[in-house]
């Protein structure tokens, strides 16, 4: 039963990490695309 427990925890952690990376990259890409001459 511990296998399913750790599998679920790792799945949640990986999903959260991927979601954070995806949202961060998308936000940075949108900000860069919207205002490229700010930097």
Secondary structure, 3 states (H helix, E strand, C coil): CHHHHHHHHHHHHHHHHHHHHHHHHHHHHHHHHHCCCCC
